[in-house]
Amino acid sequence: MSIAMSTNMEHLAHASARAARRQGYLAGLFATYLEAERINADDLRRFLGCSEVDYFRLSLCRVVAQPSAQDLEKLAEYVGADLGALAQVIRRVEALEFLRQAGGARGHSTLLAARERED
C-alpha cells in the first residue's frame, strides 16, 4: 500500500469513527450491528463483500429511517456491496432499535428468557 493510500485510509477510518457517534450515518448503524453480533469490522466488511476502502466509504453514507429497496440498491451499487447482506444488516439494526424503544416504553428489558413451567 502506498503512503498516499495509507493516509487516505487513515482519513477514511477517522471520519468513519466520528460518523459512528452521530445520528443518520451507516457508521453508527454498523457499530450497533457489530456490538449485537459480537463481530469486528473486518467480519462485517467481508459479509458485505466490499473492500476496506469501500467499507469506510459506505459507512460515511447517510441513511434514512426505513430505507426503501431503491435506497438500499443505490447504497450497495455505490461501493459494490452485496445488496442482500446490506439489507440484512440494516433490517437487523432496525429491529434491535424497535425492541429497545418498546422495552423502554414498558419500563423493562425486552430480553426475556423462556422458563419451564413448574406444575
C-alpha positions in Angstrom: 0.0 0.0 0.0 1.4 3.4 -0.9 1.9 6.2 1.6 -0.9 8.2 -0.1 -3.3 5.2 0.1 -2.3 4.6 3.7 -3.0 8.3 4.6 -6.3 8.2 2.7 -7.3 5.0 4.5 -6.4 6.7 7.9 -8.6 9.7 7.0 -11.5 7.5 6.0 -11.2 5.4 9.2 -11.1 8.6 11.3 -14.1 10.1 9.5 -16.0 6.8 9.9 -15.2 6.7 13.7 -16.6 10.2 14.0 -19.7 9.4 11.9 -20.4 6.4 14.2 -21.1 8.9 17.0 -23.6 10.9 15.0 -27.2 10.0 14.1 -28.0 9.1 10.5 -24.8 7.6 9.2 -24.3 4.0 8.3 -21.2 4.0 10.5 -23.4 4.3 13.6 -25.7 1.6 12.3 -22.7 -0.6 11.6 -21.4 0.0 15.2 -24.7 -1.2 16.6 -24.6 -4.3 14.4 -21.0 -5.1 15.3 -21.9 -5.0 19.0 -25.1 -7.0 18.7 -23.4 -9.7 16.6 -20.1 -9.6 18.5 -18.1 -9.4 15.4 -15.4 -6.9 14.1 -15.4 -4.6 11.2 -13.4 -6.9 9.0 -16.1 -9.6 9.5 -18.8 -7.2 8.5 -16.8 -5.9 5.6 -16.4 -9.5 4.3 -20.1 -10.2 4.9 -20.9 -7.1 2.8 -18.5 -8.2 0.1 -16.6 -4.9 -0.2 -13.0 -3.7 0.2 -11.8 -1.8 3.2 -11.9 1.5 1.4 -15.4 0.8 0.1 -16.5 -0.2 3.6 -15.4 3.1 5.0 -17.0 5.0 2.1 -20.2 3.1 2.7 -20.1 3.9 6.5 -19.9 7.6 5.7 -23.2 7.5 3.8 -26.3 8.9 5.3 -29.2 6.6 5.9 -32.8 7.4 6.3 -35.2 5.7 8.7 -36.7 2.7 7.0 -34.8 3.0 3.7 -36.6 1.8 0.6 -35.4 -1.0 -1.7 -34.2 1.7 -4.1 -32.2 3.4 -1.3 -30.5 0.1 -0.5 -29.8 -0.6 -4.1 -28.1 2.7 -4.5 -26.0 2.3 -1.4 -24.9 -1.3 -2.5 -24.2 -0.1 -6.0 -22.1 2.8 -4.8 -19.5 0.5 -3.3 -20.2 -2.8 -4.9 -21.6 -4.3 -1.7 -23.9 -7.3 -1.6 -27.4 -5.9 -1.6 -28.9 -8.8 0.4 -26.2 -8.6 3.1 -26.6 -4.8 3.4 -30.4 -5.1 3.7 -30.0 -7.8 6.3 -27.7 -5.6 8.4 -29.9 -2.6 8.2 -33.1 -4.6 9.0 -31.4 -6.3 12.0 -30.4 -2.9 13.5 -33.9 -1.5 12.8 -35.4 -4.5 14.7 -32.9 -4.0 17.6 -33.8 -0.3 17.8 -37.5 -1.1 17.8 -37.1 -3.6 20.6 -35.0 -1.2 22.7 -37.7 1.5 22.3 -40.5 -0.9 23.1 -38.7 -2.1 26.2 -38.1 1.4 27.3 -41.7 2.3 26.9 -42.8 -0.6 29.1 -40.1 0.2 31.6 -38.3 -3.2 31.5 -35.9 -5.1 29.3 -37.1 -6.9 26.2 -34.6 -9.7 26.7 -36.6 -12.4 28.4 -35.6 -16.0 28.9 -38.1 -18.8 28.5 -38.7 -20.8 31.6 -40.2 -24.2 32.1 -43.4 -24.1 34.0 -43.5 -25.8 37.3 -46.7 -27.7 37.7 
